[in-house]
């Protein structure tokens, strides 16, 4: 064996390992989808979302190994159209490397996962399991076989979808909007007049974490099928440029449109750029990826708002806009920007025509099959939970989970029953030795003490409490009463937007801090509070100031400012 053969074998082994590593990266994307969908929805449904993402892969593995892989990779095609195998359903695995099975499995699970975000917060868990299994067993394997099985009719036509803009993302996005339309909108999403209302997700932090995980995993998603180092490097470049450009375009587009850059939409912009470049990541150059990403960054915003406001289909995470619309765009873009036969690179209209045929065939297959699936489930088992279950949240009604975060969440910094720090206890004073209580005269703010008592109520976000507590301690305020409340309010002036929809008044978790001061100037308290609470956005809170006639310390009977002092 000469040196050349040794090098070729070594290269084959290394890329075989990379192939499996790429499959592992794609599997890790399940965590990314789970975090994005959880963060973009409400906390009362977080456990339900996580359970769905878990079962997409686990249940999908069962259905794919029993039926899906055989359908996808069969060599027996009826009229060259449908990948319906005969007895090979259970015997065809012997002719394939198991690494191929694992690789195709993780892609199949991705197609099913896309749907859960659009149908979040109101779908029966049992119904979700049914249509998720159908996607993994039949819908995805057949159309993916058309594209990626060498005997598939689209593959033989020369259709290009290197990593799945069409086979995975467009299919998942189309399924998502069909399912969301069958379900109907979440309670409170639209007013009686049909006006869309914003329902913000409970954690943009989780959403952002999910996007970064997905972007990381996408290098395996797009690059795992690379056969040489140069090709892999090119794929990594396009997979980086397109989402970066798309995010920047989305940021500036929402900034110009709404007056401020939209955080959640910018996160969707990153995903839109990744979806759009997936079909042509191996066939386009850096310039092509720039254009593809720029268009994706605008498309995702327009599509989210059209679906949400005009079509009135409630898609909480923008699954159709990100995956459906940009999956279609990315697949079409191959016919325009392919460096070998794209329209703008001298290849004429042939490749563009093939791409259009593939898009139409896969879209038609998905629409027909999934419309039938959702129709049957809705009219037999039922798709949607009851109104009461939806209002309570699917965590508790579907899974018996009181909270996905904790059964009881103590206020940060206030202390709990398990605190190890001992609380000093004052020596009890016999009631007969207590100072007699003196009640202040009514009217004209008369006080027993010659110093005025003022009560300051601060209502703000729970996340700001710790900063507020520290700020108060720094100016000498050592006592406060803290209560967890629900708050809402209105604000005149420039409206705030969430995903292109104006944010209206809604009840949100708040913290109410009551402080009574005597020696500490009221202005010092107000200035310190505003300094730590102000962000310029709706929800910063309010401060209420009122006079106190008197204060009485129960243990000693002291009044006025004396009642406010500690025994230290």
Protein Blocks (a to p, Z undefined) as FASTA:
>chain_A
ZZklmmmmmmmmmmmmmmmmmmmmmmmmmmmmmmmmmmmmcfklmmmmmmmmmmmmmmmm
mmmmmmmmmmmmpcbdghhlaccdfklmmmmmmmpcfklmmmmmmmmmmmmmmmmmmmgo
iacfklmmmmmmmmmmmmmmmmmmmmmmmklmklmnopacfkopmmmmmmmmmmmmmmmm
mnopaehkacfkopacddddfblklmmmmmmmmmmmmmmmmmmmpcbfklmmmmmmmmmm
mmmmmmmmmmmmmmmmnopacfklmmmmmmmmmmmmmmmmmmccfklmmmmmmmmmmmmm
mmmmmmmmmnopacfkommmmmmmmmmmmmmmmmmmocklpfklonajmlmmmmmmmmmm
mmmmmmmmmmmmmmmmmmmnopadcfklmmnopklmmnopabfkbmbdcdehkapfklmb
dcdddddddfklpccdddddeejiiafbfcdcddddddddfklmmmmmmmmmmnopabdc
ddddddddddedjdddeehiacddddddddddddddfklcfklmmmmmmmmmpnoiahib
pcdddddfbacdfknopahjllmpcfZZ
